[in-house]
Structures are given as C-alpha cells and as structure tokens.
Amino acid sequence: MLNSTTNNSSTDKKDFEFYGYTSTNAWKILIILDELGLSFNYHHVDIINDEQFTEEFLKINPNNKIPVIIDNTVEPPITVIESGAILIYLAEKYGKLLPDNKTHPRERTEVLQWLAWQISTLGPYLGQLSYFGYYCETKIPIAIERYSKEARRMFKVLDGRLSTRPYVGW
C-alpha cells in the first residue's frame, strides 16, 4: 500500500499528486513544484520495499518507476512519468523555467540539451556509482572505479559550465 502524505497539513485535493521517494529524480520534481508554487499531495513510494511493483502503483505507472505526477487541473487528469518529461511538462504548462522557442530558441536549446545531459549521463552514472559503491552487497572494484572516474569527469564538465554562468541551462 502506498503511504500518502501531503506537503502541508491539509488533505484536500491539490492541483497535483506527486509519487516519489528520497531520490535525486524525485527531488528534481519537488524543486520545480516548489519553484512554481504548486499545491500537491505527496505519496511516498518505498522503492526499497518494492512498493513500485504493487498493483495499485502499476495502475499509475506500468513502468514501475518514480517519480510520477498526476495533474488534477485538467479533466480528465493527466499522468506524467519520467523526471525529464515531468520537468518539461510543468515548465511549459506554467510558462516558466524553460524559454520560449519562438523568442529565445538558443536559450531553450541550451536548457533542453543540459537537461538531456543530466537525464542520460549525469543521473544514470551517479546512480550506478551509488549502487555499486554503497548498496551492492558484493563490492565490484572495477565498477566502482569506472563510475567514480566518470563522476569526476562529469563534475569537471559541470564545474566548467558553471564557471561562466549562474545556472547550468543558460
């Protein structure tokens, strides 16, 4: 059973339902929900104890992954899965944090390419490092070395990008 809590003391229906866990992919969604000032109910999905495989959760996301949001501001509500898709959906819906393609195509492209970099490179490699370095019962030195080396390389890329601007995107 999913543990449902809310981001404030009220249990009234909010604009969004947010399903997550204490992971970087979920934190990205918490940050954008906060930045946009959106009301949401938070539903903790304990992925360590396999709650993402319950029949109840699989009805929400058949791919059994968090994060997930359900937008209750439209009828019928829209379910959005995958952190990158959620970020783009919310930024476009509210016209914030993602430049308009007609008036700022260069800036929009920069934001989207760095988002793609985070989704396809930074996030997965750091996830593998976390798994092999901390959670895997059998330590595999070559895997830890590989992901540690790649993490250091990615942080150099990130530091280089941030040395010329206050934000990664633009």
CORMOVEN-V629554 format. One record per residue. N is the residue number from 1. PHI is phi as a letter, one per 20 degrees, with the letter a starting at -180 (* if undefined). Layout:
BEGIN
n=N phi=PHI
n=N phi=PHI
END
This chain:
BEGIN
n=1 phi=*
n=2 phi=f
n=3 phi=e
n=4 phi=d
n=5 phi=c
n=6 phi=c
n=7 phi=f
n=8 phi=b
n=9 phi=f
n=10 phi=e
n=11 phi=d
n=12 phi=f
n=13 phi=f
n=14 phi=d
n=15 phi=f
n=16 phi=c
n=17 phi=d
n=18 phi=c
n=19 phi=d
n=20 phi=b
n=21 phi=b
n=22 phi=e
n=23 phi=c
n=24 phi=f
n=25 phi=f
n=26 phi=f
n=27 phi=f
n=28 phi=g
n=29 phi=f
n=30 phi=g
n=31 phi=f
n=32 phi=f
n=33 phi=g
n=34 phi=f
n=35 phi=g
n=36 phi=e
n=37 phi=m
n=38 phi=e
n=39 phi=e
n=40 phi=b
n=41 phi=e
n=42 phi=e
n=43 phi=d
n=44 phi=f
n=45 phi=d
n=46 phi=f
n=47 phi=f
n=48 phi=f
n=49 phi=d
n=50 phi=m
n=51 phi=f
n=52 phi=f
n=53 phi=d
n=54 phi=f
n=55 phi=g
n=56 phi=f
n=57 phi=f
n=58 phi=f
n=59 phi=f
n=60 phi=e
n=61 phi=b
n=62 phi=f
n=63 phi=e
n=64 phi=l
n=65 phi=c
n=66 phi=d
n=67 phi=e
n=68 phi=b
n=69 phi=c
n=70 phi=c
n=71 phi=e
n=72 phi=e
n=73 phi=e
n=74 phi=c
n=75 phi=c
n=76 phi=f
n=77 phi=g
n=78 phi=d
n=79 phi=e
n=80 phi=c
n=81 phi=d
n=82 phi=m
n=83 phi=g
n=84 phi=f
n=85 phi=f
n=86 phi=f
n=87 phi=g
n=88 phi=f
n=89 phi=g
n=90 phi=f
n=91 phi=f
n=92 phi=f
n=93 phi=f
n=94 phi=d
n=95 phi=m
n=96 phi=c
n=97 phi=m
n=98 phi=c
n=99 phi=g
n=100 phi=f
n=101 phi=f
n=102 phi=f
n=103 phi=e
n=104 phi=c
n=105 phi=f
n=106 phi=f
n=107 phi=f
n=108 phi=f
n=109 phi=f
n=110 phi=f
n=111 phi=f
n=112 phi=f
n=113 phi=f
n=114 phi=f
n=115 phi=f
n=116 phi=f
n=117 phi=f
n=118 phi=f
n=119 phi=f
n=120 phi=e
n=121 phi=c
n=122 phi=g
n=123 phi=g
n=124 phi=f
n=125 phi=f
n=126 phi=f
n=127 phi=f
n=128 phi=f
n=129 phi=f
n=130 phi=f
n=131 phi=f
n=132 phi=f
n=133 phi=e
n=134 phi=c
n=135 phi=e
n=136 phi=f
n=137 phi=f
n=138 phi=e
n=139 phi=f
n=140 phi=d
n=141 phi=g
n=142 phi=f
n=143 phi=f
n=144 phi=f
n=145 phi=f
n=146 phi=g
n=147 phi=f
n=148 phi=f
n=149 phi=f
n=150 phi=f
n=151 phi=f
n=152 phi=f
n=153 phi=f
n=154 phi=f
n=155 phi=f
n=156 phi=f
n=157 phi=f
n=158 phi=f
n=159 phi=f
n=160 phi=f
n=161 phi=f
n=162 phi=f
n=163 phi=f
n=164 phi=d
n=165 phi=a
n=166 phi=f
n=167 phi=c
n=168 phi=f
n=169 phi=f
n=170 phi=a
END
